[in-house]
Amino acid sequence: RERQEEAAYAAGVLDLMIGREDLMDDEDQLMAQDVIAAEDLAGRFIERDTRELAERAAADREWTYGHVVVDEAQELSEMDWRVLM
C-alpha cells in the first residue's frame, strides 16, 4: 500500500513537470514521462539504511545475529558453547 502511495505521488510530480502548455504542442520535446516511469521514480527515493553492520547493531540493543559460525578447530569448552548459544 505504501509503495502504491509513493508511486501515485511520483506520478503527480511527473504530471507537474508537463503542466506547461507551450511545451506540450512540440512533439520533439522530451518529457519526464518519456524518460522514467512513476514507479521507477518512486523507487529511487526509498529510504535505505546505509550504516555499517556494527553501527546498526549498536543503535538497536535488541538486535541479534541470525546465525553464528564456529570453527571446530577452536575446541570450545562447554562454557564457551553456552555463551554462544
Biopython code that builds the backbone (N, CA, C, O; Angstrom):
import numpy as np
from Bio.PDB.StructureBuilder import StructureBuilder

atoms = [
    (1, "ARG", "N", (0.830, -1.199, 0.000)),
    (1, "ARG", "CA", (0.000, 0.000, 0.000)),
    (1, "ARG", "C", (0.871, 1.258, 0.000)),
    (1, "ARG", "O", (0.612, 2.206, -0.741)),
    (2, "GLU", "N", (1.901, 1.250, 0.838)),
    (2, "GLU", "CA", (2.800, 2.406, 0.911)),
    (2, "GLU", "C", (3.501, 2.628, -0.424)),
    (2, "GLU", "O", (3.681, 3.765, -0.861)),
    (3, "ARG", "N", (3.893, 1.535, -1.063)),
    (3, "ARG", "CA", (4.565, 1.626, -2.367)),
    (3, "ARG", "C", (3.636, 2.258, -3.405)),
    (3, "ARG", "O", (4.077, 3.055, -4.232)),
    (4, "GLN", "N", (2.344, 1.899, -3.359)),
    (4, "GLN", "CA", (1.378, 2.475, -4.293)),
    (4, "GLN", "C", (1.213, 3.971, -4.050)),
    (4, "GLN", "O", (1.094, 4.748, -4.998)),
    (5, "GLU", "N", (1.207, 4.375, -2.779)),
    (5, "GLU", "CA", (1.094, 5.797, -2.453)),
    (5, "GLU", "C", (2.310, 6.567, -2.959)),
    (5, "GLU", "O", (2.177, 7.678, -3.471)),
    (6, "GLU", "N", (3.500, 5.971, -2.814)),
    (6, "GLU", "CA", (4.717, 6.624, -3.296)),
    (6, "GLU", "C", (4.695, 6.754, -4.816)),
    (6, "GLU", "O", (5.107, 7.777, -5.363)),
    (7, "ALA", "N", (4.209, 5.705, -5.499)),
    (7, "ALA", "CA", (4.125, 5.748, -6.958)),
    (7, "ALA", "C", (3.106, 6.797, -7.405)),
    (7, "ALA", "O", (3.327, 7.491, -8.398)),
    (8, "ALA", "N", (1.993, 6.916, -6.679)),
    (8, "ALA", "CA", (0.987, 7.928, -7.016)),
    (8, "ALA", "C", (1.561, 9.333, -6.827)),
    (8, "ALA", "O", (1.314, 10.223, -7.642)),
    (9, "TYR", "N", (2.319, 9.527, -5.764)),
    (9, "TYR", "CA", (2.962, 10.828, -5.527)),
    (9, "TYR", "C", (3.947, 11.145, -6.651)),
    (9, "TYR", "O", (3.980, 12.264, -7.162)),
    (10, "ALA", "N", (4.749, 10.149, -7.029)),
    (10, "ALA", "CA", (5.725, 10.347, -8.106)),
    (10, "ALA", "C", (5.017, 10.661, -9.419)),
    (10, "ALA", "O", (5.498, 11.478, -10.203)),
    (11, "ALA", "N", (3.873, 10.016, -9.663)),
    (11, "ALA", "CA", (3.103, 10.310, -10.875)),
    (11, "ALA", "C", (2.635, 11.764, -10.858)),
    (11, "ALA", "O", (2.633, 12.430, -11.894)),
    (12, "GLY", "N", (2.238, 12.256, -9.683)),
    (12, "GLY", "CA", (1.848, 13.657, -9.556)),
    (12, "GLY", "C", (3.001, 14.595, -9.839)),
    (12, "GLY", "O", (2.827, 15.637, -10.470)),
    (13, "VAL", "N", (4.175, 14.222, -9.369)),
    (13, "VAL", "CA", (5.371, 15.031, -9.639)),
    (13, "VAL", "C", (5.640, 15.088, -11.138)),
    (13, "VAL", "O", (5.937, 16.151, -11.682)),
    (14, "LEU", "N", (5.533, 13.945, -11.799)),
    (14, "LEU", "CA", (5.757, 13.918, -13.246)),
    (14, "LEU", "C", (4.695, 14.729, -13.978)),
    (14, "LEU", "O", (4.998, 15.392, -14.970)),
    (15, "ASP", "N", (3.453, 14.684, -13.500)),
    (15, "ASP", "CA", (2.385, 15.475, -14.119)),
    (15, "ASP", "C", (2.672, 16.966, -14.003)),
    (15, "ASP", "O", (2.396, 17.726, -14.931)),
    (16, "LEU", "N", (3.223, 17.387, -12.871)),
    (16, "LEU", "CA", (3.562, 18.800, -12.696)),
    (16, "LEU", "C", (4.615, 19.251, -13.704)),
    (16, "LEU", "O", (4.636, 20.404, -14.133)),
    (17, "MET", "N", (5.480, 18.323, -14.066)),
    (17, "MET", "CA", (6.565, 18.675, -14.976)),
    (17, "MET", "C", (6.071, 18.920, -16.400)),
    (17, "MET", "O", (6.763, 19.570, -17.183)),
    (18, "ILE", "N", (4.884, 18.411, -16.753)),
    (18, "ILE", "CA", (4.375, 18.634, -18.110)),
    (18, "ILE", "C", (3.237, 19.643, -18.114)),
    (18, "ILE", "O", (2.503, 19.747, -19.097)),
    (19, "GLY", "N", (3.086, 20.377, -17.038)),
    (19, "GLY", "CA", (1.993, 21.333, -16.922)),
    (19, "GLY", "C", (2.092, 22.525, -17.851)),
    (19, "GLY", "O", (1.109, 23.246, -18.024)),
    (20, "ARG", "N", (3.220, 22.748, -18.439)),
    (20, "ARG", "CA", (3.397, 23.909, -19.323)),
    (20, "ARG", "C", (2.827, 23.606, -20.701)),
    (20, "ARG", "O", (3.338, 22.743, -21.414)),
    (21, "GLU", "N", (1.773, 24.312, -21.072)),
    (21, "GLU", "CA", (1.081, 24.052, -22.339)),
    (21, "GLU", "C", (1.938, 24.395, -23.555)),
    (21, "GLU", "O", (1.781, 23.785, -24.612)),
    (22, "ASP", "N", (2.832, 25.356, -23.416)),
    (22, "ASP", "CA", (3.647, 25.746, -24.560)),
    (22, "ASP", "C", (4.587, 24.625, -24.992)),
    (22, "ASP", "O", (4.951, 24.548, -26.166)),
    (23, "LEU", "N", (4.980, 23.767, -24.079)),
    (23, "LEU", "CA", (5.858, 22.647, -24.422)),
    (23, "LEU", "C", (5.080, 21.441, -24.912)),
    (23, "LEU", "O", (5.623, 20.606, -25.636)),
    (24, "MET", "N", (3.816, 21.338, -24.529)),
    (24, "MET", "CA", (3.024, 20.158, -24.879)),
    (24, "MET", "C", (2.729, 20.093, -26.375)),
    (24, "MET", "O", (2.471, 19.010, -26.900)),
    (25, "ASP", "N", (2.762, 21.230, -27.071)),
    (25, "ASP", "CA", (2.469, 21.242, -28.501)),
    (25, "ASP", "C", (3.658, 20.787, -29.341)),
    (25, "ASP", "O", (3.488, 20.423, -30.504)),
    (26, "ASP", "N", (4.832, 20.804, -28.780)),
    (26, "ASP", "CA", (6.044, 20.440, -29.506)),
    (26, "ASP", "C", (6.288, 18.941, -29.355)),
    (26, "ASP", "O", (6.681, 18.485, -28.281)),
    (27, "GLU", "N", (6.060, 18.169, -30.423)),
    (27, "GLU", "CA", (6.208, 16.717, -30.305)),
    (27, "GLU", "C", (7.668, 16.272, -30.256)),
    (27, "GLU", "O", (7.944, 15.117, -29.934)),
    (28, "ASP", "N", (8.602, 17.159, -30.568)),
    (28, "ASP", "CA", (10.018, 16.823, -30.464)),
    (28, "ASP", "C", (10.555, 17.046, -29.057)),
    (28, "ASP", "O", (11.696, 16.691, -28.761)),
    (29, "GLN", "N", (9.740, 17.631, -28.195)),
    (29, "GLN", "CA", (10.151, 17.917, -26.820)),
    (29, "GLN", "C", (10.145, 16.617, -26.009)),
    (29, "GLN", "O", (9.143, 15.903, -25.990)),
    (30, "LEU", "N", (11.243, 16.317, -25.351)),
    (30, "LEU", "CA", (11.344, 15.133, -24.499)),
    (30, "LEU", "C", (10.798, 15.471, -23.118)),
    (30, "LEU", "O", (11.278, 16.401, -22.471)),
    (31, "MET", "N", (9.805, 14.727, -22.667)),
    (31, "MET", "CA", (9.166, 14.980, -21.382)),
    (31, "MET", "C", (9.658, 13.968, -20.348)),
    (31, "MET", "O", (10.235, 12.937, -20.695)),
    (32, "ALA", "N", (9.422, 14.277, -19.083)),
    (32, "ALA", "CA", (9.874, 13.405, -17.998)),
    (32, "ALA", "C", (9.289, 12.003, -18.125)),
    (32, "ALA", "O", (9.987, 11.020, -17.875)),
    (33, "GLN", "N", (8.020, 11.898, -18.509)),
    (33, "GLN", "CA", (7.383, 10.586, -18.642)),
    (33, "GLN", "C", (8.005, 9.749, -19.747)),
    (33, "GLN", "O", (7.883, 8.525, -19.737)),
    (34, "ASP", "N", (8.668, 10.389, -20.694)),
    (34, "ASP", "CA", (9.347, 9.659, -21.760)),
    (34, "ASP", "C", (10.625, 8.998, -21.261)),
    (34, "ASP", "O", (11.127, 8.059, -21.878)),
    (35, "VAL", "N", (11.141, 9.485, -20.155)),
    (35, "VAL", "CA", (12.428, 9.023, -19.648)),
    (35, "VAL", "C", (12.275, 8.044, -18.491)),
    (35, "VAL", "O", (13.035, 7.080, -18.397)),
    (36, "ILE", "N", (11.303, 8.277, -17.608)),
    (36, "ILE", "CA", (11.181, 7.464, -16.404)),
    (36, "ILE", "C", (9.707, 7.272, -16.045)),
    (36, "ILE", "O", (8.894, 8.184, -16.190)),
    (37, "ALA", "N", (9.384, 6.070, -15.575)),
    (37, "ALA", "CA", (8.021, 5.768, -15.119)),
    (37, "ALA", "C", (7.866, 6.214, -13.667)),
    (37, "ALA", "O", (8.852, 6.327, -12.939)),
    (38, "ALA", "N", (6.636, 6.464, -13.253)),
    (38, "ALA", "CA", (6.375, 6.933, -11.888)),
    (38, "ALA", "C", (6.873, 5.931, -10.851)),
    (38, "ALA", "O", (7.415, 6.329, -9.820)),
    (39, "GLU", "N", (6.695, 4.632, -11.113)),
    (39, "GLU", "CA", (7.139, 3.606, -10.162)),
    (39, "GLU", "C", (8.654, 3.626, -10.002)),
    (39, "GLU", "O", (9.170, 3.456, -8.897)),
    (40, "ASP", "N", (9.364, 3.833, -11.110)),
    (40, "ASP", "CA", (10.826, 3.898, -11.048)),
    (40, "ASP", "C", (11.293, 5.141, -10.293)),
    (40, "ASP", "O", (12.252, 5.089, -9.523)),
    (41, "LEU", "N", (10.605, 6.253, -10.521)),
    (41, "LEU", "CA", (10.947, 7.485, -9.815)),
    (41, "LEU", "C", (10.728, 7.315, -8.316)),
    (41, "LEU", "O", (11.560, 7.735, -7.512)),
    (42, "ALA", "N", (9.614, 6.703, -7.943)),
    (42, "ALA", "CA", (9.331, 6.465, -6.520)),
    (42, "ALA", "C", (10.380, 5.549, -5.912)),
    (42, "ALA", "O", (10.783, 5.745, -4.766)),
    (43, "GLY", "N", (10.829, 4.549, -6.665)),
    (43, "GLY", "CA", (11.827, 3.608, -6.171)),
    (43, "GLY", "C", (13.177, 4.236, -5.901)),
    (43, "GLY", "O", (13.943, 3.731, -5.080)),
    (44, "ARG", "N", (13.475, 5.316, -6.571)),
    (44, "ARG", "CA", (14.764, 5.991, -6.365)),
    (44, "ARG", "C", (14.836, 6.739, -5.047)),
    (44, "ARG", "O", (15.926, 7.064, -4.578)),
    (45, "PHE", "N", (13.694, 7.014, -4.447)),
    (45, "PHE", "CA", (13.677, 7.824, -3.241)),
    (45, "PHE", "C", (13.248, 7.042, -2.012)),
    (45, "PHE", "O", (12.755, 7.624, -1.046)),
    (46, "ILE", "N", (13.431, 5.727, -2.040)),
    (46, "ILE", "CA", (13.156, 4.892, -0.874)),
    (46, "ILE", "C", (14.293, 5.087, 0.118)),
    (46, "ILE", "O", (15.464, 5.098, -0.259)),
    (47, "GLU", "N", (13.937, 5.240, 1.388)),
    (47, "GLU", "CA", (14.972, 5.383, 2.410)),
    (47, "GLU", "C", (15.699, 4.059, 2.589)),
    (47, "GLU", "O", (15.074, 3.011, 2.749)),
    (48, "ARG", "N", (17.000, 4.116, 2.559)),
    (48, "ARG", "CA", (17.810, 2.919, 2.751)),
    (48, "ARG", "C", (18.740, 3.147, 3.930)),
    (48, "ARG", "O", (19.248, 4.249, 4.137)),
    (49, "ASP", "N", (18.950, 2.097, 4.692)),
    (49, "ASP", "CA", (19.849, 2.170, 5.840)),
    (49, "ASP", "C", (21.265, 1.945, 5.334)),
    (49, "ASP", "O", (21.613, 0.837, 4.927)),
    (50, "THR", "N", (22.075, 2.982, 5.357)),
    (50, "THR", "CA", (23.430, 2.903, 4.810)),
    (50, "THR", "C", (24.489, 2.734, 5.890)),
    (50, "THR", "O", (25.687, 2.801, 5.611)),
    (51, "ARG", "N", (24.040, 2.514, 7.135)),
    (51, "ARG", "CA", (25.007, 2.347, 8.219)),
    (51, "ARG", "C", (25.700, 0.986, 8.116)),
    (51, "ARG", "O", (25.166, 0.043, 7.532)),
    (52, "GLU", "N", (26.887, 0.908, 8.691)),
    (52, "GLU", "CA", (27.611, -0.352, 8.758)),
    (52, "GLU", "C", (26.884, -1.305, 9.699)),
    (52, "GLU", "O", (26.079, -0.875, 10.525)),
    (53, "LEU", "N", (27.167, -2.588, 9.574)),
    (53, "LEU", "CA", (26.532, -3.603, 10.404)),
    (53, "LEU", "C", (26.738, -3.323, 11.890)),
    (53, "LEU", "O", (25.799, -3.430, 12.679)),
    (54, "ALA", "N", (27.948, -2.969, 12.269)),
    (54, "ALA", "CA", (28.239, -2.689, 13.678)),
    (54, "ALA", "C", (27.469, -1.465, 14.176)),
    (54, "ALA", "O", (27.035, -1.433, 15.327)),
    (55, "GLU", "N", (27.299, -0.467, 13.322)),
    (55, "GLU", "CA", (26.550, 0.730, 13.714)),
    (55, "GLU", "C", (25.074, 0.411, 13.935)),
    (55, "GLU", "O", (24.457, 0.913, 14.875)),
    (56, "ARG", "N", (24.506, -0.434, 13.054)),
    (56, "ARG", "CA", (23.101, -0.823, 13.229)),
    (56, "ARG", "C", (22.913, -1.629, 14.499)),
    (56, "ARG", "O", (21.932, -1.441, 15.218)),
    (57, "ALA", "N", (23.848, -2.529, 14.778)),
    (57, "ALA", "CA", (23.755, -3.347, 15.988)),
    (57, "ALA", "C", (23.888, -2.486, 17.239)),
    (57, "ALA", "O", (23.189, -2.718, 18.225)),
    (58, "ALA", "N", (24.774, -1.500, 17.209)),
    (58, "ALA", "CA", (24.960, -0.627, 18.371)),
    (58, "ALA", "C", (23.735, 0.251, 18.621)),
    (58, "ALA", "O", (23.421, 0.568, 19.768)),
    (59, "ALA", "N", (23.047, 0.642, 17.557)),
    (59, "ALA", "CA", (21.874, 1.503, 17.694)),
    (59, "ALA", "C", (20.668, 0.750, 18.235)),
    (59, "ALA", "O", (19.804, 1.345, 18.879)),
    (60, "ASP", "N", (20.600, -0.554, 17.980)),
    (60, "ASP", "CA", (19.457, -1.361, 18.420)),
    (60, "ASP", "C", (19.972, -2.473, 19.318)),
    (60, "ASP", "O", (20.456, -3.495, 18.831)),
    (61, "ARG", "N", (19.870, -2.281, 20.621)),
    (61, "ARG", "CA", (20.424, -3.245, 21.574)),
    (61, "ARG", "C", (19.647, -4.562, 21.583)),
    (61, "ARG", "O", (20.139, -5.552, 22.125)),
    (62, "GLU", "N", (18.455, -4.599, 21.000)),
    (62, "GLU", "CA", (17.667, -5.828, 20.911)),
    (62, "GLU", "C", (18.061, -6.662, 19.688)),
    (62, "GLU", "O", (17.676, -7.825, 19.572)),
    (63, "TRP", "N", (18.827, -6.059, 18.782)),
    (63, "TRP", "CA", (19.192, -6.708, 17.534)),
    (63, "TRP", "C", (20.157, -7.860, 17.796)),
    (63, "TRP", "O", (21.054, -7.735, 18.630)),
    (64, "THR", "N", (19.984, -8.969, 17.101)),
    (64, "THR", "CA", (20.878, -10.122, 17.236)),
    (64, "THR", "C", (21.242, -10.638, 15.852)),
    (64, "THR", "O", (20.558, -10.363, 14.865)),
    (65, "TYR", "N", (22.318, -11.380, 15.805)),
    (65, "TYR", "CA", (22.710, -12.025, 14.559)),
    (65, "TYR", "C", (21.764, -13.180, 14.268)),
    (65, "TYR", "O", (21.202, -13.771, 15.190)),
    (66, "GLY", "N", (21.585, -13.500, 13.002)),
    (66, "GLY", "CA", (20.723, -14.607, 12.610)),
    (66, "GLY", "C", (21.372, -15.957, 12.850)),
    (66, "GLY", "O", (20.674, -16.933, 13.125)),
    (67, "HIS", "N", (22.683, -16.034, 12.755)),
    (67, "HIS", "CA", (23.379, -17.295, 12.991)),
    (67, "HIS", "C", (24.846, -17.007, 13.314)),
    (67, "HIS", "O", (25.355, -15.917, 13.054)),
    (68, "VAL", "N", (25.501, -18.000, 13.881)),
    (68, "VAL", "CA", (26.904, -17.880, 14.270)),
    (68, "VAL", "C", (27.658, -19.047, 13.650)),
    (68, "VAL", "O", (27.182, -20.182, 13.684)),
    (69, "VAL", "N", (28.817, -18.780, 13.091)),
    (69, "VAL", "CA", (29.664, -19.825, 12.520)),
    (69, "VAL", "C", (30.851, -20.028, 13.454)),
    (69, "VAL", "O", (31.556, -19.079, 13.799)),
    (70, "VAL", "N", (31.062, -21.290, 13.861)),
    (70, "VAL", "CA", (32.163, -21.614, 14.766)),
    (70, "VAL", "C", (33.022, -22.679, 14.100)),
    (70, "VAL", "O", (32.514, -23.697, 13.629)),
    (71, "ASP", "N", (34.308, -22.439, 14.067)),
    (71, "ASP", "CA", (35.251, -23.399, 13.509)),
    (71, "ASP", "C", (35.487, -24.504, 14.535)),
    (71, "ASP", "O", (35.787, -24.220, 15.695)),
    (72, "GLU", "N", (35.354, -25.760, 14.116)),
    (72, "GLU", "CA", (35.547, -26.892, 15.034)),
    (72, "GLU", "C", (36.953, -26.926, 15.619)),
    (72, "GLU", "O", (37.156, -27.462, 16.709)),
    (73, "ALA", "N", (37.911, -26.369, 14.920)),
    (73, "ALA", "CA", (39.299, -26.401, 15.388)),
    (73, "ALA", "C", (39.493, -25.543, 16.632)),
    (73, "ALA", "O", (40.539, -25.623, 17.275)),
    (74, "GLN", "N", (38.524, -24.741, 16.976)),
    (74, "GLN", "CA", (38.674, -23.881, 18.143)),
    (74, "GLN", "C", (38.522, -24.649, 19.449)),
    (74, "GLN", "O", (38.893, -24.147, 20.510)),
    (75, "GLU", "N", (37.982, -25.859, 19.382)),
    (75, "GLU", "CA", (37.812, -26.712, 20.567)),
    (75, "GLU", "C", (37.223, -25.924, 21.734)),
    (75, "GLU", "O", (37.881, -25.705, 22.752)),
    (76, "LEU", "N", (35.991, -25.511, 21.568)),
    (76, "LEU", "CA", (35.316, -24.720, 22.593)),
    (76, "LEU", "C", (34.931, -25.578, 23.788)),
    (76, "LEU", "O", (34.539, -26.736, 23.648)),
    (77, "SER", "N", (35.051, -24.989, 24.948)),
    (77, "SER", "CA", (34.607, -25.674, 26.163)),
    (77, "SER", "C", (33.083, -25.592, 26.233)),
    (77, "SER", "O", (32.456, -24.867, 25.461)),
    (78, "GLU", "N", (32.497, -26.340, 27.163)),
    (78, "GLU", "CA", (31.048, -26.306, 27.337)),
    (78, "GLU", "C", (30.588, -24.895, 27.719)),
    (78, "GLU", "O", (29.524, -24.449, 27.290)),
    (79, "MET", "N", (31.380, -24.210, 28.512)),
    (79, "MET", "CA", (31.042, -22.843, 28.917)),
    (79, "MET", "C", (31.054, -21.901, 27.699)),
    (79, "MET", "O", (30.185, -21.040, 27.569)),
    (80, "ASP", "N", (32.037, -22.072, 26.819)),
    (80, "ASP", "CA", (32.098, -21.255, 25.609)),
    (80, "ASP", "C", (30.856, -21.465, 24.740)),
    (80, "ASP", "O", (30.296, -20.511, 24.201)),
    (81, "TRP", "N", (30.433, -22.733, 24.613)),
    (81, "TRP", "CA", (29.239, -23.035, 23.824)),
    (81, "TRP", "C", (28.011, -22.355, 24.413)),
    (81, "TRP", "O", (27.175, -21.837, 23.673)),
    (82, "ARG", "N", (27.899, -22.353, 25.717)),
    (82, "ARG", "CA", (26.742, -21.716, 26.368)),
    (82, "ARG", "C", (26.718, -20.214, 26.089)),
    (82, "ARG", "O", (25.654, -19.626, 25.901)),
    (83, "VAL", "N", (27.890, -19.609, 26.065)),
    (83, "VAL", "CA", (27.956, -18.179, 25.763)),
    (83, "VAL", "C", (27.450, -17.921, 24.344)),
    (83, "VAL", "O", (26.718, -16.961, 24.104)),
    (84, "LEU", "N", (27.843, -18.776, 23.416)),
    (84, "LEU", "CA", (27.441, -18.598, 22.028)),
    (84, "LEU", "C", (25.962, -18.885, 21.794)),
    (84, "LEU", "O", (25.312, -18.233, 20.977)),
    (85, "MET", "N", (25.449, -19.852, 22.508)),
    (85, "MET", "CA", (24.056, -20.247, 22.292)),
    (85, "MET", "C", (23.150, -19.417, 23.161)),
    (85, "MET", "O", (21.932, -19.593, 23.130)),
]
sb = StructureBuilder()
sb.init_structure("model")
sb.init_model(0)
sb.init_chain("A")
sb.init_seg("    ")
for serial, (resi, resn, name, xyz) in enumerate(atoms, 1):
    if name == "N":
        sb.init_residue(resn, " ", resi, " ")
    sb.init_atom(name, np.array(xyz, "f"), 0.0, 1.0, " ", f" {name:<3s}", serial, name[0])
structure = sb.get_structure()
